[in-house]
Structure formats: structure tokens, C-alpha cells
Amino acid sequence: MQIPRCSTIFVSTLVTFFVIGSWLNLSGVWIEFPLIVDQLPEGWSLLARMGLISNLANIGVVIVAVIRRFSHGGVGYEIPVNIFILTTGTIVLVILAFVWQKTTMINGTPHSTYLMGFSLSLSLVDCTSSVTFLPFLDRYEPVYLKAFFFGEALSSLFPALLGIAQGVGEISCIKDANDTLVEYMSPPRFSVRVYFLALAAVMLVSLLSFVTLCLIRTGRRKDRASVDSSYPKKNVPVLELSTVEKKPSADSKIDKFNTTIVNNCSMTNKEFWLSEHGIYLFLCFWTSILIIGASPSLQSFSLYPYSIEVYHHTIVACQFAYPLMSLLGVFVPQLQSRYIYLLNIIGTGLFAYTFIAAKLSPCSPLVDRLAGRVLISLSWVLKYCVLYFIRVLLGNYFGRKSGHRGLFWFGVLTQIGSLIGALLVYLFTEHLHLFHERKICVFYQC
């Protein structure tokens, strides 16, 4: 029986608002760093610590995997876990709005323990949402997956749009009573507190939308079982294509697709890793190091020397990269391998330039010129676009060619790569002191 259009729109709206809560809060915290990094004792090195903390939060995924293992395929845990995720995200943002600037003394040195501690909580729930939100949608008709991915895109776009509305204050140098130049930053259109409270309000809407979805039956599959569909069942084919609209003329294509998956899944480990699958998995690992692990931790040292405006607007622009590249992946789902390799070289080159800019701080390339500001901003935005597009292409490849096996290793190497990238930048920053801040009111002979 066909679902009424008004019901479809209503459920799609609920799904969209529910999924907005997936990465909204953590994305918002990262967007606020240009405004708060100078107000905290760690200074620019704060981002290296936050990058490492964000990656350690993947323990939440492990916890859900353990719960799933002992539930023997049951999905009853998904609803309470999702409610916990959205409730925690809402409460933590409200608390963070009032305590983000507070510090505690550890061994005689002030530390931003409140910001880092609550950011760890947000990282835990956001990482966990990646393995509980989409499986929950398995209860619903496939038509609502579009609303899911739209909501996931908005979880990055909404904090960015809010950041654009907030703006960023200008830093000026004024003389104090001792005739010494000191930095003064004019306030943005609204404060960090208001920004976090606005995100908390959206998280509350996300929570209420999810509760509403749980209370109504509209849009759900009539034959939805209470077990995880990924667990083996009797008399069920290994690979189902029930969500694909089958036409008589497409039978041969479906059979060919079936055969391709089976052939690739029957490969030995050695054959798998020495084939194109292994090369693409290395690219997945490499791009994860660059774009997910290292890049966020390098933001301040690479961008801030060019001005707080460049830092703020570039980070906001980078938030648009993943949704746009995901959309591009719909129209260009695959490329020949040589083009993927070429894109990887371009993306790595762009990363190298942003890394060199961070390393040369306070005298970053063309730091006092308009050309330098334009070049560093374009390098960051293009780096995110190119490397994210590679990841979209690789995800499509493994979903098309190797099924569960390839997607499993795609996810594993993504997490390992991002952790290694964040750990390397942390070591470079905290122990090797490879990067240095640039003071606005200090003259540098560059």
C-alpha cells in the first residue's frame, strides 16, 4: 500500500531533524575555535589536543559493537542509545555554553579541562551516532534514506551557516598604560554562549523528532523484524537486492553485479590485499591521516597567521566540502583508477602546502599579502574538496565491488588513519614544538 504524500513529507521532516543531531554539536565546537583559541591557556596548541581527544572517542563505536554482539542481532538497544546520544548532546552543549572558558590548575599550570572534557563527551556521542542512527532507519521504507543523508549534510551545514551569521570580531592593537601594544578583539555579532545555546536548541528539536518517530508507526516497514538484518537468517540469500527496482531488461545487470560481489568476496586475503582493493584501501588510510586526523589539528598554525578573518571564514567554508562532494558523488559515482591517483597527488600536494604554512609560522608564505591570504584559503578548501571526493569515490567502489568485506576495512582504516594523523600532529606540537604562534601586535621580520 502506497504511503500518502503528506505522511511521507511529515516522516521525512522528522527523519531530517533527527539526523541533524548526528554531528551538529562537535562541528559547532570546531567552528568556534577561531573565537576561543586565544582566550584559553593552551593557545594555538589546543587544537592538537582536541584532535587527539576527538579520535579517542571512537571507543563509543567499540562499546556499541560489544552491545550488538551480546544482543544476538537484536536491535532493541538502538532506541535507548539514540535517546541517550541526543539527550547528552543537548545537555552538554547547555553546560558548555557557560563553562567553556573555565580552567583548572594541574601541576601549577592552567588547563581548559572543562572544554576538553565536555568536548570528549560530545565526540563520544557523535562517533557513536554513526553506528546507531542509520541502522535505526532500517525500520522504515527506503524512501526515507534520502531524508537521512539530507539531515546528515545539514549537521555540518547548519553550524557553518550559524558561524557565518555570528561573524568574527576584528583584532586591533592598542596601547596600555605602560605604552605597550596589546591585542584587543572586538566582539562578534553574538557570543560563543549564544552560539552553543542555539546549537542546543537544535539538538532538542532533534531529540523531540526522534521521540516522535518512536511513537508513531507511519512509514515503517510492515514486515520489519526485531533483529538486525545484517545477521544471517534461514532461507535468505547472501545478497539481497530487494530495494532495487527490478526490470526485465535489468536482470542480466543484476546477475552480473551479484557475480562480481561473490567473486570478490571469495578472494583470499593475499589476493584481496595485493589487488586494486588493497591499493584503494591504502588510499583510504592515507586520506584519513591527512583530512580527518591531521588537518583539523593544524588549523590554527596554518590559518591564524593570515588573520582571524581568514581563519574563521576558511574553516566555515571547509564545512561545505563534504556535503558538496557527496552530492557530486551522486552524479559522478566512479572514476578510472588513474584519475583517482591523480586526485590523490593533488590532494596530498595541497595538504603539503598547508602543512608548510603551519611549519613556517609566524612567517608563513606571503603572510602579509592579499595573495597569501587567498592562496592559503583556496588551498584549504580545495584540499577538503579533493580528499573528500576521493573518499566518496572509494566508498562507492567498495560498496560496488567488494561488499561487506571492503566496507568493513574501509571503516577500520578510516579510524586508524585519523587516529595516527591526530597523534602525529599532537607529538609535533606538544613534544617536538614544531609549530609556533604569531602574535598580532608583534612585528616580524619575514
Sequence and secondary structure as in RCSB ss.txt:
>XXXX:A:sequence
MQIPRCSTIFVSTLVTFFVIGSWLNLSGVWIEFPLIVDQLPEGWSLLARMGLISNLANIGVVIVAVIRRFSHGGV
GYEIPVNIFILTTGTIVLVILAFVWQKTTMINGTPHSTYLMGFSLSLSLVDCTSSVTFLPFLDRYEPVYLKAFFF
GEALSSLFPALLGIAQGVGEISCIKDANDTLVEYMSPPRFSVRVYFLALAAVMLVSLLSFVTLCLIRTGRRKDRA
SVDSSYPKKNVPVLELSTVEKKPSADSKIDKFNTTIVNNCSMTNKEFWLSEHGIYLFLCFWTSILIIGASPSLQS
FSLYPYSIEVYHHTIVACQFAYPLMSLLGVFVPQLQSRYIYLLNIIGTGLFAYTFIAAKLSPCSPLVDRLAGRVL
ISLSWVLKYCVLYFIRVLLGNYFGRKSGHRGLFWFGVLTQIGSLIGALLVYLFTEHLHLFHERKICVFYQC
>XXXX:A:secstr
    HHHHHHHHHHHHHHHHTTTHHHHHHHHTHHHHGGGSTTGGGHHHHHHHHHHHTTHHHHHHHHHHHHTTTB 
TTHHHHHHHHHHHHHHHHHHHHHHTT  EEETTEEE HHHHHHHHHHHHHHHHHTTTHHHHGGGB GGGHHHHHH
HHHHHHHHHHHHHHHH    EEEEE TTS EEEEE   SS HHHHHHHHHHHHHHHHHHHHHHHH  TTB TT  
SB TTS  TT  SS  TTS   GGGHHHHHHHHHHHHHHHTS HHHHHHSHHHHHHHHHHHHIIIIIIIHHHHHH
HHHGGG HHHHHHHHHHHTTHHHHHHHHHHH     HHHHHHHHHHHHHHHHHHHHHHHHTTS TTTTSHHHHHH
HHHHHHHHHHHHHHHHHHHHHHHHHHTHHHHHHHHHHHHHHHHHHHHHHHHHHHHTS       TTS    
